[in-house]
Amino acid sequence: MNRHTNQLRLAHFLPRRSALLAMVAVASSTLCGTVSMAQTQSWPAPNKPITFINPFPPGGAVDAFGRPLARQLGAQLGTAIVVENKGGAGGTVGAAIAAKVTPDGYTWFLGAVHHSIAPSMYPNLPYDITRDFEPVAILSSVPHVIVVNPKRFPKNDLQSVIDIIRKNPGKYNYASTGNGTSQHLAGELFKMQTNVFLTHIPYRGTGPALQDLVTGQVDMMFDTLAGAGPFIKSGQLVALAVASDKRVEGYLNVPTALEAGLPNYVASSWYAFWAIKGTPKDIQDKMTAEVIKALASPDITERWASLGSTVPKMNRVEAAAYISTEIARWREVVKVSNAKLD
């Protein structure tokens, strides 16, 4: 009798126990979901600064775009954003550092066109720009402009300059901001498309290169409007063409390369913003929305325009595709030109 009674009690208890375990499981799941949602909603925490890694020295072009963006985003997000410069080896040292940080949404990467060139110029990079990072946005694009010292050429239109160089192989040269930079490869692309011979003179930075161009130590350069613009406006340099598909506001008297008779010559220095691979998607979505908002703010719009820059209208998928296209394009230029770091 007791044994039978115990069996009945056990049979009665088991469904209740199963139901209780199910309730605990649901409660735990709900609690975890609540905690996860709370963590997401609290990002970024006002008492924890966000870091932008800039892989170039202070004062360069990436700073010119990255620091105003950091200030604007900090104001929008209500938290401090610190830009850390980790320069070295054409932006590859900082990229390698950024690739190894914890992808928690508190560290992001500022980069540039140089990071689409680096895979072709550096054979053993300790990171992969497409594997270790996820593009958030292309922040700006500054077209290159073909500029010459007006005293070096009797005629200052693009076709005349090309004809003069072609008839005098080895006589003329062009300056760049260093081996493997976008200015260097923009010059090599020009040589490929025009079939001219120009000697490449690399410098350590934009300032020294432009200074020697202005004084006539070198003949021409394929610089950005951000760098060459003031010298164009002062008349110290002549702009033959902008390497974009349309004329640039503030330089509307300068034709595009297509208008000047050089189709398909497009080159720009673009600047981008990446998440570290593995950064939670909801955080990436939040930062993407904030970056888009920041780029549309009056302060950023005016500042970008003063640098001859535009904001490409691309979503994250389009930005990733664009960067992949740039990697392939510059790889071909490096291959054909046999460009070297030294």
MOMO-V164695 format. One record per pair of residues at least 24 apart in sequence whose C-alpha atoms are under 10 Angstrom apart, sorted by sequence separation. I is the first residue (numbers start at 1). J is the second residue. D is the distance in Angstrom with one decimal. If there is no record, write none. Layout:
((I:J:D) (I:J:D))
//
This chain:
((50:74:8.6) (83:107:9.9) (90:114:7.2) (91:115:7.2) (109:133:8.3) (111:135:10.0) (172:196:9.9) (173:197:8.4) (174:198:6.6) (175:199:8.6) (176:200:7.4) (177:201:8.8) (178:202:4.5) (179:203:8.1) (181:205:9.8) (213:237:8.1) (241:265:9.8) (242:266:8.3) (243:267:5.3) (244:268:7.6) (49:74:9.1) (58:83:9.6) (81:106:9.2) (82:107:9.5) (83:108:9.6) (84:109:9.8) (85:110:9.8) (90:115:8.5) (108:133:9.3) (109:134:9.6) (110:135:10.0) (172:197:7.9) (173:198:4.8) (174:199:6.2) (175:200:6.1) (176:201:6.4) (177:202:5.9) (178:203:5.0) (179:204:9.0) (242:267:8.7) (243:268:7.1) (58:84:8.9) (59:85:9.6) (81:107:9.6) (83:109:9.6) (84:110:9.9) (92:118:7.4) (108:134:9.9) (109:135:9.2) (112:138:8.9) (148:174:8.9) (170:196:9.1) (171:197:8.5) (172:198:5.6) (173:199:4.3) (174:200:5.3) (175:201:4.7) (176:202:4.9) (177:203:4.9) (178:204:5.6) (225:251:9.0) (242:268:9.4) (57:84:9.4) (58:85:6.2) (83:110:9.1) (90:117:9.7) (91:118:8.4) (92:119:9.6) (99:126:9.0) (100:127:8.8) (109:136:9.7) (111:138:9.5) (112:139:9.4) (147:174:9.6) (169:196:7.1) (170:197:6.0) (171:198:7.6) (172:199:6.6) (173:200:5.8) (174:201:5.9) (175:202:5.7) (176:203:5.9) (177:204:5.6) (178:205:6.6) (210:237:9.3) (288:315:8.8) (46:74:9.8) (56:84:9.4) (57:85:5.7) (58:86:8.9) (90:118:7.7) (99:127:6.6) (108:136:9.6) (111:139:9.7) (112:140:9.5) (113:141:9.3) (162:190:10.0) (166:194:8.6) (168:196:9.1) (169:197:5.4) (170:198:6.1) (171:199:8.1) (172:200:9.3) (173:201:6.9) (174:202:8.4) (175:203:7.0) (176:204:8.4) (177:205:4.5) (178:206:8.7) (288:316:8.2) (49:78:9.9) (50:79:7.5) (51:80:8.6) (52:81:7.1) (53:82:8.5) (54:83:6.6) (55:84:8.2) (56:85:5.9) (57:86:6.7) (58:87:8.2) (89:118:9.5) (96:125:8.0) (97:126:9.3) (98:127:9.2) (99:128:8.3) (110:139:9.4) (112:141:9.5) (162:191:9.7) (165:194:9.9) (166:195:7.7) (167:196:8.8) (168:197:8.4) (169:198:7.2) (170:199:6.7) (176:205:7.9) (177:206:5.1) (49:79:6.2) (50:80:6.4) (51:81:5.7) (52:82:6.1) (53:83:5.9) (54:84:5.8) (55:85:5.8) (56:86:5.9) (57:87:4.7) (92:122:8.8) (95:125:9.6) (96:126:6.0) (97:127:8.9) (99:129:8.5) (103:133:9.9) (165:195:9.9) (166:196:5.2) (167:197:9.6) (168:198:9.6) (169:199:9.3) (176:206:7.4) (177:207:8.3) (46:77:8.1) (47:78:9.5) (48:79:7.3) (49:80:4.8) (50:81:4.7) (51:82:4.8) (52:83:4.7) (53:84:5.0) (54:85:4.7) (55:86:4.6) (56:87:3.9) (57:88:7.6) (90:121:9.9) (95:126:8.9) (96:127:5.5) (163:194:9.5) (165:196:6.5) (166:197:7.0) (175:206:9.3) (177:208:8.3) (178:209:9.2) (285:316:9.6) (45:77:9.1) (46:78:6.1) (47:79:7.1) (48:80:7.5) (49:81:5.5) (50:82:6.2) (51:83:5.9) (52:84:6.1) (53:85:6.2) (54:86:6.0) (55:87:4.7) (56:88:6.6) (90:122:9.6) (93:125:9.2) (95:127:7.3) (96:128:8.5) (99:131:9.3) (100:132:8.4) (162:194:7.3) (164:196:9.7) (165:197:7.2) (166:198:9.1) (176:208:9.6) (177:209:6.4) (190:222:8.8) (284:316:9.8) (44:77:7.2) (45:78:8.6) (46:79:4.7) (47:80:8.3) (48:81:9.1) (49:82:6.9) (50:83:8.7) (51:84:6.9) (52:85:8.6) (53:86:6.8) (54:87:7.4) (55:88:7.1) (56:89:8.8) (57:90:9.8) (89:122:9.2) (92:125:7.5) (93:126:8.8) (95:128:8.9) (96:129:9.3) (99:132:5.7) (162:195:9.2) (163:196:8.8) (165:198:7.7) (175:208:9.5) (176:209:6.4) (177:210:9.0) (187:220:9.4) (43:77:9.0) (44:78:8.3) (45:79:7.2) (46:80:7.5) (53:87:9.6) (55:89:9.1) (56:90:7.3) (57:91:8.8) (92:126:8.4) (93:127:9.5) (95:129:8.1) (98:132:8.9) (99:133:7.0) (162:196:7.4) (175:209:5.9) (176:210:8.7) (187:221:7.4) (188:222:9.7) (44:79:7.2) (45:80:9.7) (55:90:8.1) (56:91:5.4) (92:127:8.4) (98:133:8.9) (159:194:9.9) (162:197:10.0) (174:209:9.4) (175:210:8.0) (186:221:9.2) (187:222:5.9) (43:79:9.9) (44:80:9.7) (55:91:4.6) (56:92:8.8) (96:132:9.3) (186:222:6.2) (187:223:9.2) (54:91:8.2) (55:92:6.9) (56:93:8.8) (57:94:9.9) (92:129:9.8) (95:132:9.4) (175:212:8.4) (184:221:8.9) (185:222:8.9) (186:223:8.4) (55:93:6.7) (56:94:7.3) (95:133:9.4) (144:182:9.0) (145:183:9.7) (175:213:7.5) (183:221:7.7) (184:222:7.6) (55:94:4.1) (56:95:9.6) (144:183:7.8) (174:213:8.6) (183:222:5.5) (184:223:9.0) (270:309:8.9) (54:94:6.8) (55:95:6.1) (146:186:9.3) (182:222:8.8) (183:223:5.6) (269:309:9.4) (270:310:9.5) (271:311:9.7) (53:94:7.0) (54:95:8.3) (55:96:9.0) (145:186:9.5) (146:187:8.9) (182:223:8.5) (183:224:7.9) (268:309:9.8) (270:311:9.3) (53:95:8.1) (55:97:8.8) (144:186:7.8) (175:217:9.5) (182:224:9.3) (270:312:9.3) (274:316:9.7) (55:98:8.7) (66:109:9.8) (67:110:10.0) (174:217:9.9) (175:218:6.4) (224:267:9.2) (225:268:9.5) (226:269:9.7) (53:97:8.6) (54:98:9.1) (66:110:6.9) (146:190:9.3) (173:217:9.6) (174:218:6.2) (175:219:7.6) (176:220:9.2) (177:221:9.4) (223:267:9.7) (224:268:7.1) (225:269:9.6) (53:98:6.7) (65:110:9.3) (66:111:9.1) (173:218:6.2) (174:219:5.8) (175:220:6.4) (176:221:6.5) (177:222:9.6) (222:267:9.1) (223:268:8.9) (224:269:6.9) (52:98:9.2) (172:218:7.9) (173:219:5.6) (174:220:4.7) (175:221:5.2) (176:222:7.2) (177:223:8.4) (222:268:9.8) (223:269:9.0) (273:319:9.9) (274:320:9.9) (63:110:8.9) (172:219:6.3) (173:220:6.7) (174:221:5.1) (175:222:7.7) (176:223:7.5) (272:319:8.7) (62:110:7.2) (171:219:9.6) (172:220:8.3) (173:221:8.6) (174:222:7.8) (175:223:8.9) (62:111:7.0) (62:112:7.2) (61:112:9.1) (272:323:9.3) (190:243:10.0) (270:323:9.9) (51:105:9.2) (52:106:8.4) (53:107:7.3) (54:108:9.1) (55:109:8.2) (56:110:9.3) (50:105:7.9) (51:106:6.0) (52:107:5.8) (53:108:6.2) (54:109:6.6) (55:110:7.2) (56:111:8.6) (250:305:8.4) (50:106:4.6) (51:107:4.7) (52:108:4.9) (53:109:5.0) (54:110:5.1) (55:111:7.0) (56:112:9.8) (249:305:7.8) (250:306:8.4) (49:106:7.3) (50:107:6.0) (51:108:6.3) (52:109:5.6) (53:110:5.9) (54:111:6.8) (55:112:9.4) (186:243:9.1) (248:305:9.5) (249:306:9.4) (250:307:9.8) (251:308:8.5) (48:106:8.2) (49:107:9.2) (50:108:8.0) (51:109:8.5) (52:110:6.5) (53:111:8.6) (54:112:9.7) (121:179:9.2) (122:180:9.3) (250:308:7.5) (121:180:6.5) (249:308:7.2) (267:326:10.0) (120:180:9.0) (121:181:9.7) (248:308:7.0) (249:309:9.0) (43:104:9.9) (44:105:7.9) (45:106:9.4) (149:210:10.0) (152:213:9.9) (248:309:8.5) (249:310:9.4) (43:105:8.3) (44:106:7.5) (118:180:7.6) (248:310:9.0) (43:106:9.0) (117:180:7.2) (118:181:8.8) (147:210:9.9) (149:212:9.6) (150:213:9.9) (151:214:9.5) (117:181:7.7) (149:213:6.2) (150:214:9.0) (151:215:9.5) (152:216:7.2) (117:182:7.7) (148:213:7.5) (149:214:6.1) (151:216:7.5) (152:217:9.8) (114:180:7.9) (115:181:9.8) (116:182:9.6) (147:213:9.0) (148:214:8.5) (149:215:8.0) (150:216:8.9) (152:218:8.8) (153:219:8.5) (114:181:6.3) (149:216:6.3) (152:219:6.3) (153:220:9.9) (113:181:8.6) (114:182:6.5) (117:185:8.8) (148:216:9.2) (149:217:9.3) (151:219:8.9) (152:220:8.8) (194:262:8.0) (113:182:7.0) (149:218:8.0) (150:219:8.8) (193:262:8.0) (69:139:8.9) (112:182:9.6) (148:218:8.8) (149:219:5.8) (150:220:9.4) (193:263:8.8) (148:219:5.9) (149:220:6.3) (193:264:8.5) (194:265:9.8) (147:219:8.8) (148:220:4.2) (149:221:9.0) (190:262:9.1) (193:265:7.6) (66:139:8.7) (147:220:5.6) (148:221:6.5) (65:139:7.8) (146:220:7.4) (147:221:5.4) (148:222:9.0) (65:140:7.8) (146:221:6.1) (147:222:6.4) (190:265:7.2) (145:221:8.1) (146:222:4.8) (147:223:7.5) (189:265:7.7) (190:266:9.5) (144:221:9.5) (145:222:5.6) (146:223:6.9) (147:224:9.6) (189:266:9.1) (190:267:9.6) (229:306:9.6) (230:307:10.0) (144:222:6.0) (145:223:5.7) (146:224:8.7) (147:225:9.7) (189:267:8.6) (226:304:9.5) (229:307:8.2) (143:222:9.7) (144:223:5.2) (145:224:5.8) (146:225:9.5) (161:240:8.8) (186:265:8.9) (226:305:9.7) (229:308:7.9) (143:223:8.4) (144:224:4.1) (145:225:6.2) (186:266:8.5) (187:267:9.6) (226:306:8.0) (227:307:8.3) (142:223:9.7) (143:224:5.7) (144:225:6.2) (145:226:9.7) (147:228:7.7) (157:238:8.9) (158:239:8.9) (159:240:9.0) (186:267:6.2) (225:306:9.7) (226:307:4.7) (227:308:9.4) (142:224:6.1) (143:225:6.5) (144:226:8.9) (145:227:9.7) (146:228:9.4) (147:229:9.7) (156:238:7.1) (157:239:8.5) (158:240:5.2) (185:267:9.0) (186:268:8.3) (225:307:7.0) (226:308:5.8) (141:224:9.7) (142:225:6.6) (143:226:8.8) (144:227:9.5) (145:228:7.9) (156:239:8.4) (157:240:5.6) (158:241:7.0) (186:269:9.8) (224:307:9.2) (225:308:5.7) (226:309:7.7) (142:226:7.1) (144:228:9.1) (145:229:8.9) (147:231:9.5) (148:232:9.6) (156:240:6.9) (157:241:8.5) (183:267:8.9) (224:308:8.4) (225:309:8.2) (142:227:9.9) (147:232:8.1) (150:235:8.8) (151:236:9.5) (182:267:8.1) (183:268:8.8) (224:309:9.4) (149:235:9.6) (150:236:7.5) (151:237:9.2) (182:268:7.7) (183:269:8.4) (149:236:7.1) (150:237:6.2) (151:238:9.8) (182:269:6.6) (90:178:9.2) (148:236:9.1) (149:237:5.2) (150:238:6.0) (181:269:9.5) (182:270:9.6) (90:179:9.3) (148:237:5.8) (149:238:6.5) (150:239:9.4) (90:180:8.0) (147:237:6.2) (148:238:5.5) (149:239:9.2) (90:181:7.8) (146:237:9.9) (147:238:5.5) (148:239:6.7) (146:238:8.4) (147:239:4.5) (148:240:7.5) (145:238:9.8) (146:239:5.8) (147:240:5.9) (145:239:6.6) (146:240:5.5) (147:241:7.7) (145:240:7.4) (146:241:5.5) (147:242:9.1) (145:241:5.8) (146:242:6.4) (144:241:8.7) (145:242:4.3) (146:243:7.5) (158:255:9.6) (144:242:6.0) (145:243:5.8) (157:255:9.9) (143:242:6.5) (144:243:5.4) (145:244:8.6) (158:257:8.4) (143:243:5.8) (144:244:7.6) (142:243:9.6) (143:244:5.9) (158:259:9.9) (159:260:7.1) (142:244:9.1) (143:245:9.4) (158:260:6.2) (159:261:6.9) (143:246:9.9) (157:260:7.9) (158:261:7.7) (159:262:8.4) (143:247:9.7) (158:262:8.4) (143:248:8.4) (142:248:9.5) (145:254:9.0) (145:255:9.9) (146:256:10.0) (145:256:8.9) (146:257:8.8) (145:257:8.9) (144:265:10.0) (145:266:9.7) (144:266:8.0) (145:267:8.5) (143:266:7.9) (144:267:5.7) (145:268:8.7) (143:267:6.1) (144:268:5.0) (142:267:8.8) (143:268:4.1) (144:269:7.0) (141:267:9.7) (142:268:5.4) (143:269:6.3) (141:268:6.3) (142:269:5.2) (143:270:8.2) (140:268:9.8) (141:269:5.8) (142:270:6.1) (140:269:8.4) (141:270:4.1) (142:271:8.6) (140:270:5.6) (141:271:6.5) (139:270:7.5) (140:271:5.4) (141:272:9.0) (138:270:7.2) (139:271:5.5) (140:272:7.2) (138:271:6.0) (139:272:5.1) (140:273:9.9) (137:271:8.9) (138:272:4.3) (139:273:6.7) (137:272:5.8) (138:273:6.4) (136:272:7.7) (137:273:5.4) (138:274:8.9) (135:272:7.4) (136:273:5.5) (137:274:7.1) (135:273:6.1) (136:274:5.1) (137:275:9.6) (134:273:8.8) (135:274:4.3) (136:275:6.3) (202:341:10.0) (133:273:9.6) (134:274:5.4) (135:275:6.2) (136:276:9.9) (202:342:9.3) (133:274:6.0) (134:275:5.1) (135:276:8.8) (189:330:8.9) (192:333:8.2) (132:274:9.7) (133:275:5.8) (134:276:6.2) (135:277:9.3) (132:275:9.0) (133:276:4.8) (134:277:5.7) (189:332:9.6) (132:276:6.5) (133:277:4.6) (134:278:8.4) (186:330:9.3) (189:333:6.3) (192:336:8.1) (60:205:9.1) (61:206:10.0) (129:274:9.4) (131:276:9.7) (132:277:5.1) (133:278:8.3) (134:279:8.6) (185:330:7.6) (188:333:7.0) (189:334:9.1) (192:337:7.7) (60:206:9.3) (131:277:7.4) (132:278:8.5) (133:279:9.2) (188:334:8.3) (191:337:8.7) (129:276:10.0) (130:277:9.2) (186:333:8.9) (189:336:9.3) (129:277:9.8) (136:284:7.3) (182:330:9.0) (185:333:7.0) (188:336:8.9) (189:337:8.2) (135:284:9.5) (136:285:8.7) (185:334:7.4) (188:337:6.4) (134:284:9.1) (137:287:9.8) (188:338:9.4) (136:287:7.9) (137:288:7.1) (188:339:8.2) (136:288:5.9) (137:289:10.0) (139:291:8.5) (185:337:8.6) (135:288:9.6) (136:289:9.5) (138:291:9.9) (139:292:9.0) (113:267:10.0) (137:291:7.7) (180:334:8.6) (185:339:7.9) (113:268:8.0) (114:269:8.2) (136:291:8.4) (137:292:8.1) (140:295:9.1) (184:339:8.7) (113:269:5.7) (114:270:8.7) (115:271:9.6) (136:292:9.7) (139:295:7.5) (112:269:7.1) (113:270:5.3) (114:271:9.0) (115:272:9.6) (112:270:5.6) (113:271:6.4) (111:270:8.7) (112:271:4.2) (113:272:8.0) (180:339:7.2) (111:271:5.8) (112:272:5.6) (179:339:7.8) (180:340:6.9) (181:341:9.3) (110:271:7.5) (111:272:5.3) (112:273:8.4) (179:340:6.7) (180:341:5.8) (64:226:9.9) (110:272:6.0) (111:273:6.3) (142:304:9.1) (179:341:5.0) (180:342:8.9) (109:272:8.4) (110:273:4.9) (111:274:7.5) (141:304:9.3) (142:305:9.7) (178:341:8.4) (179:342:6.6) (109:273:5.8) (110:274:6.4) (140:304:7.6) (144:308:9.9) (178:342:9.2) (61:226:8.5) (108:273:7.4) (109:274:5.0) (110:275:9.1) (139:304:9.6) (142:307:7.7) (143:308:7.7) (61:227:9.1) (108:274:6.1) (109:275:6.3) (141:307:9.9) (142:308:6.0) (143:309:7.5) (107:274:9.6) (108:275:5.1) (109:276:7.1) (140:307:9.9) (141:308:8.5) (142:309:4.6) (143:310:8.9) (107:275:7.7) (108:276:6.2) (140:308:9.7) (141:309:5.4) (142:310:6.7) (106:275:9.6) (107:276:7.4) (108:277:9.9) (140:309:6.0) (141:310:5.5) (142:311:9.0) (105:275:7.6) (106:276:9.6) (139:309:9.5) (140:310:5.5) (141:311:6.2) (104:275:9.6) (105:276:8.0) (108:279:9.4) (139:310:8.5) (140:311:4.5) (141:312:6.8) (103:275:7.8) (104:276:8.5) (107:279:9.2) (139:311:5.9) (140:312:6.4) (103:276:5.4) (104:277:9.8) (105:278:9.2) (106:279:9.1) (138:311:7.2) (139:312:7.3) (140:313:9.6) (102:276:7.9) (103:277:6.5) (104:278:8.0) (105:279:5.7) (137:311:9.5) (138:312:6.4) (139:313:9.4) (101:276:7.6) (102:277:9.2) (103:278:5.5) (104:279:5.6) (105:280:7.3) (137:312:8.8) (138:313:8.2) (139:314:9.6) (98:274:9.9) (99:275:9.5) (100:276:8.4) (101:277:9.5) (102:278:8.5) (103:279:4.6) (104:280:7.2) (105:281:9.6) (137:313:8.9) (138:314:7.1) (98:275:9.5) (99:276:6.4) (100:277:9.4) (102:279:8.4) (103:280:7.7) (105:282:9.8) (106:283:9.6) (137:314:7.0) (138:315:8.7) (98:276:7.2) (99:277:7.7) (105:283:6.4) (136:314:9.6) (137:315:6.8) (138:316:8.6) (98:277:9.9) (104:283:8.6) (105:284:7.6) (108:287:10.0) (136:315:7.8) (137:316:6.1) (135:315:9.2) (136:316:5.4) (137:317:9.3) (138:318:9.5) (135:316:6.0) (136:317:8.8) (137:318:9.0) (138:319:6.3) (105:287:8.8) (134:316:8.3) (135:317:8.1) (136:318:10.0) (137:319:6.2) (138:320:9.2) (134:317:9.5) (135:318:9.3) (136:319:7.5) (137:320:8.7) (135:319:6.4) (136:320:8.5) (138:322:9.2) (134:319:9.5) (135:320:5.8) (138:323:9.1) (134:320:7.5) (135:321:9.6) (133:320:9.9) (135:323:8.6) (130:320:8.1) (130:323:8.5) (129:323:9.3) (130:324:7.7) (129:324:9.5) (130:327:9.8) (129:327:9.8) (66:271:8.6) (65:271:7.7) (66:272:9.1) (65:272:9.5) (66:273:8.7) (116:323:6.6) (120:327:8.0) (61:269:9.3) (62:270:9.3) (115:323:8.9) (116:324:7.7) (119:327:7.5) (120:328:9.0) (61:270:9.8) (62:271:6.8) (77:286:10.0) (116:325:8.8) (117:326:7.9) (118:327:8.5) (119:328:9.7) (121:330:9.7) (61:271:8.6) (62:272:8.9) (77:287:9.2) (113:323:8.3) (116:326:5.9) (117:327:6.1) (120:330:7.6) (121:331:8.4) (112:323:9.8) (115:326:9.5) (116:327:4.5) (117:328:8.9) (119:330:9.4) (120:331:5.4) (114:326:10.0) (115:327:8.2) (116:328:8.2) (117:329:8.9) (118:330:9.2) (119:331:7.8) (120:332:8.8) (77:290:7.9) (113:326:7.9) (114:327:9.5) (116:329:8.9) (117:330:5.8) (118:331:9.1) (120:333:9.4) (121:334:7.5) (73:287:8.9) (76:290:7.3) (113:327:8.9) (116:330:7.3) (117:331:6.9) (120:334:6.7) (121:335:9.6) (76:291:9.5) (116:331:8.5) (120:335:8.2) (74:290:9.9) (114:330:9.8) (117:333:9.6) (73:290:6.8) (76:293:8.8) (113:330:9.7) (117:334:8.5) (121:338:9.8) (72:290:9.4) (73:291:7.0) (76:294:7.9) (121:339:7.8) (122:340:9.3) (54:273:9.9) (72:291:8.9) (73:292:10.0) (75:294:9.6) (120:339:9.4) (121:340:6.8) (122:341:8.2) (53:273:9.9) (73:293:8.7) (74:294:9.9) (120:340:9.6) (121:341:6.7) (52:273:9.1) (53:274:9.9) (70:291:9.5) (72:293:9.4) (73:294:6.3) (52:274:9.6) (69:291:8.0) (72:294:6.1) (73:295:9.4) (52:275:9.9) (71:294:9.5) (72:295:8.8) (70:294:9.3) (69:294:6.9) (72:297:8.3) (68:294:9.6) (69:295:7.6) (68:295:10.0) (72:299:8.5) (72:300:8.0) (69:299:9.7) (68:299:8.6) (69:300:7.3) (68:300:7.1) (65:300:8.8) (68:303:8.5) (68:304:9.8) (65:303:8.7) (43:282:9.9) (44:283:8.7) (64:303:9.3) (65:304:7.8) (40:280:9.3) (43:283:7.6) (64:304:9.2) (41:282:9.7) (40:282:7.4) (41:283:9.5) (44:286:9.7) (65:307:9.4) (40:283:7.3) (43:286:9.0) (44:287:9.6) (64:307:9.0) (65:309:9.8) (41:286:10.0) (40:286:9.6) (61:307:9.8) (90:341:9.9))
//
